[in-house]
């Protein structure tokens, strides 16, 4: 399988694995989302951007429909923000924790 294809299938598989633990099927509640961050984000660099200790802030930032859970679209937004931060670290640009829409332009 090609690298990008593997990344895409991993994102979907990880979401489905944790989203089916408890709560609404195909959505991550706060505990499920915290498990994802604890188990699937290991590098100090990315943990500094979003981690299990900041779960309330992360949920507030991601939960755009305010239902108390993270759906797949919201989860993808989280992955995208982390990917942008990693890209910026590789290219020498900064990435701020908890950036909103206004900080995401021009990437």
Residue pairs with C-beta under 8 A, 6 or more apart in sequence:
1 9
11 75
11 76
11 79
12 72
14 36
14 40
15 28
15 36
15 72
15 75
16 26
18 28
18 32
18 33
18 35
18 36
19 25
19 26
19 27
19 28
19 32
19 72
20 26
21 31
21 32
21 35
22 29
22 31
22 32
23 29
23 31
23 32
23 69
24 69
26 71
26 72
27 67
27 69
27 70
27 71
28 36
28 69
28 70
28 71
28 75
29 68
29 69
30 55
30 59
30 68
30 69
33 55
33 58
33 59
33 70
34 52
34 55
37 47
37 50
37 51
37 52
37 55
37 58
38 52
41 47
41 50
41 51
41 82
45 85
45 86
45 89
46 82
46 85
46 86
48 97
49 81
49 82
49 85
49 95
49 97
50 58
50 78
50 81
50 82
50 97
54 97
54 98
57 98
58 78
59 68
59 70
61 98
61 100
62 70
62 74
62 75
62 77
62 78
63 69
63 70
63 74
64 74
64 77
65 71
65 74
70 78
81 99
81 104
84 95
84 104
84 107
85 95
87 93
87 107
88 94
88 95
89 95
96 103
